[in-house]
Amino acid sequence: MLRNLRRKIYKKIRFKSWYRKAYYYHRKEHEMDEIIAKYKTPEEMQDKKYMRKLRRDMIRSLFKYGSYYSEYFLFGYEGKDAEYRNSFITEGIRLSYYPRMNQRKNTDLLENKYRTYKKFQDMYKREIIRVKKNEEPTEENLKKLEEFAERHKTYVVKPVYAAFGNSVRTETLSMYESVEEAHKRYRKYGAVIEELIEQGEEMARIHAGSVNTLRIPTAIIKDENGDPKIQLFHPSLRMGRGDSFVDNFSAGGVSALIDPETGVIYTDGADKKGHSFECHPDSGIRFKGFQIPQWDEAVAMVKEAAMMIPDNHYCGWDLAYSAQHGWCMVEANCTAQMGAMQMVTKEGRKAELEALIAQM
């Protein structure tokens, strides 16, 4: 009963900026110096006067602008004026935009990875099954999992609700002593189990170890006649590094921005540690000038998907390039992060987003 009450309260306040700021401050209270150390030299860390001033400014920026501590460095806040700092859509304020753009029923739909799959099944172009939380290990349920694993020896396991690439992994049924043991693991929290995407050669060139994805945000606005029109909002390519299967920017990946008209990357790459790259650190492929294959098909897919939920005015669509099927949907993000589109070029997008909202 208490858990259900907490869940109800959380759903009501999760989009409130005051909650996001206060919760982050409380959660990271004892981690501030650890975060600073990722961006500052040991010599700077030893300067007590400088560190006191820096901590105060970071906390002030959190409560005034909503910038989480890593964003303070990634957006280049140090030494910048209020106008510059206020131009960014920070993590502390980001969620407050979504109730202004999207209806709650669609948020519930798109945050559940299996419900999203059922809605856009034709665009996924691969097989996906679900093991429900606390699902009974019936003969039918065990057979479904076993037959899926026979068709797809290696598969992807995702939590039903997850973000930032958390807990996404590849598995095989042979990792478990029995299908019953695997089912027991998956039903503990619930899982979406997906056929592995075999990445097309054109996208594997940039990093073969991860399935590199497009993040294409769409905004449904009104044209001069009042009819719906879809505008892309700073699409990007996200790539993994090293032996990481996950390409997610929040999980150590690299991101670069794509020209929405041509599908050509026009920036260097950047990661969440503040590093910038002219070329991918593993493959050596140069970012600027890289042409995304079949860009028009990718854009057509996200525009079609966006119109399938027309009262959901903003969504971030993740697409992967399959060797067999071309572009296919990976997932939809109704509360998509906006950090990468600002960190790569150190440009705030708040005014642009407000202008779009005014046209919704």
Summary of the structure (lengths in Angstrom):
residues: 360
radius of gyration: 21.3
end to end distance: 39.2
largest distance: 66.4
contacts: 1118
relative contact order: 0.13
helix: 42%
strand: 19%
